[in-house]
Amino acid sequence: MKDISAPVVAIALILAAVFVPVGFIPGIVGRLYQQFAITIAISVMLSAFIALSLTPALCTLLLKPSKTDNSSGWAGRFFSRFKRLV
């Protein structure tokens, strides 16, 4: 997380800095781009929040090391031999 948090925050801030000013363009073109720009800026910030908070928590729940014996069954014996050869 230490290595990836700074780039995630930097990318989110850069994209927001690009799309937020687009939402303030005056005229008919500004009206067309306003909803798109604000939607993209909010979704980038939401994605950065999820990438920094919820995804690591989900990974710790799903990627637990298994405590099963690898030598049980024919597949376990095959992979144990394969690991020894490699």
C-alpha positions in Angstrom: 0.0 0.0 0.0 2.9 2.4 0.7 4.1 2.1 -2.9 0.7 2.5 -4.6 -1.1 5.1 -2.5 0.8 8.1 -3.8 0.3 7.3 -7.5 -3.4 6.6 -7.0 -3.9 9.9 -5.2 -1.8 11.8 -7.8 -3.7 10.3 -10.8 -7.1 11.1 -9.1 -6.1 14.7 -8.4 -4.7 15.2 -11.9 -7.9 13.9 -13.6 -10.0 16.0 -11.3 -7.9 19.0 -12.1 -8.6 18.4 -15.8 -12.3 17.7 -15.7 -13.5 20.1 -13.0 -12.6 23.3 -15.0 -14.3 21.8 -18.1 -17.5 21.9 -16.1 -17.3 25.7 -15.9 -17.1 26.5 -19.6 -19.7 29.1 -20.4 -22.2 28.9 -23.3 -24.0 26.0 -25.0 -20.8 23.9 -25.2 -20.4 24.3 -21.5 -23.8 23.0 -20.9 -23.0 19.9 -23.0 -19.8 19.2 -21.2 -20.9 20.2 -17.7 -22.6 16.9 -16.7 -20.0 14.8 -18.3 -17.1 16.6 -16.6 -18.6 16.6 -13.2 -19.6 12.9 -13.5 -16.1 11.9 -14.5 -14.5 14.0 -11.7 -16.7 12.5 -9.1 -16.3 9.0 -10.4 -12.5 9.3 -10.4 -12.5 10.5 -6.8 -14.8 7.7 -5.8 -12.6 5.2 -7.5 -9.5 6.5 -5.7 -11.3 6.3 -2.4 -12.3 2.7 -3.1 -8.8 1.8 -4.3 -7.3 3.1 -1.1 -9.7 1.9 1.5 -12.1 -1.0 0.4 -9.9 -2.9 -2.0 -7.0 -3.7 0.5 -9.6 -4.8 3.1 -11.2 -7.1 0.6 -7.9 -8.5 -0.5 -7.0 -9.4 3.1 -10.2 -11.3 3.4 -9.9 -13.2 0.1 -6.2 -13.8 -0.1 -5.6 -15.6 3.1 -2.9 -18.3 3.0 -4.4 -21.8 2.9 -3.7 -24.2 5.7 -4.4 -27.4 3.7 -1.9 -30.2 3.2 -0.6 -30.1 -0.4 0.4 -33.8 -0.3 -3.2 -35.1 0.0 -4.8 -36.6 -3.1 -3.3 -37.2 -6.6 -3.3 -33.5 -7.5 -1.4 -32.6 -4.3 1.2 -35.3 -4.9 1.6 -34.2 -8.6 2.1 -30.5 -7.7 4.5 -31.4 -4.8 6.7 -33.3 -7.2 6.4 -30.5 -9.8 7.5 -27.9 -7.2 10.5 -30.0 -6.3 11.6 -30.3 -9.9 11.2 -26.6 -10.6 
